[in-house]
């Protein structure tokens, strides 16, 4: 799964002026907002954003190593451009992701001293979030930190040096940088309550524990990368997550085969869970031909898009 800081902009059917004329009544973002949710968004790489037309999602190409390639030096030009565009066009922005153990630069991998690692995490998170204070609604502060097939945190470099303490360091730094931003823990394997991350001692219990200790975790993001036929389990899973945090969101939705009913079930899951604030689909146009997104590789909507829109219009 790609995990670079992204903006999730409200998703419209229109990805070009011509398409806009044809589908102005089918904005799933407008329809989802109309039933009490905050957004229906999309993530896409920056090169897709800049290809012309009215593309509606963009990825900030800024993970730990890219945003803080050298200690104390921040590189945010691409993210600046995207956030400015989103703010100017009334889009809600999700920042993804500040700390991810799978992608850290060599200079961080070489750190073994606890105090040094604490400072590095704090300075990176604080520096990036401060840069966009008041302009990003929510941040995925830590991403994919739990094991998939057993209870517990992954043995990343951050965990090796600091244990689970690094989670609190990251969230407190983000909150200090922007106390109004909603701060998320984001992970995969959260779309079925029978899986390890929903079991005692794993993500749900740890979030409850960390919040009780004063760590400012506002939300849980369920990536929701689904195989065909798996959408029916999403609502129960979201309700379980909602017991641990103030809000939840579907953050990277895609479904193998993009069956319209499967997409409706996933969106309905968020609709039926009061604290689910929105849905972000993982990509816009299917230029990689993965057969999962709501749009074809020429950016024409798939049947699943229209099915979501039609379902929302009936609410």
Secondary structure, 3 states (H helix, E strand, C coil): CCCCCEECEECCCCCCHHHHHHHHHHCHHHHHHHCCCCEEEECCCHHHHCCCCCCCCEECCCCHHHHCCECCECCCHHHHHHHHHHHHCCCCCEEEEEEECCCCCHHHHCCCCHHHHHHHHHHHHHHHHHHCCCCCCEEEEEECCECCCCCCECCCHHHHHHCCHHHHHHHHHHHHHCCCCEEEEEECCCCCCCCHHHCCCCHHHHHHHHHHCCCCCCEEEECCEECCCCHHHHHHHHHHHHCCCCEEEEEEEEECCCCHHHHHHHHHHHHHCCCEEEEEECCCECCCCCCCCCECCCCCECHHHHHHHHHHHCC
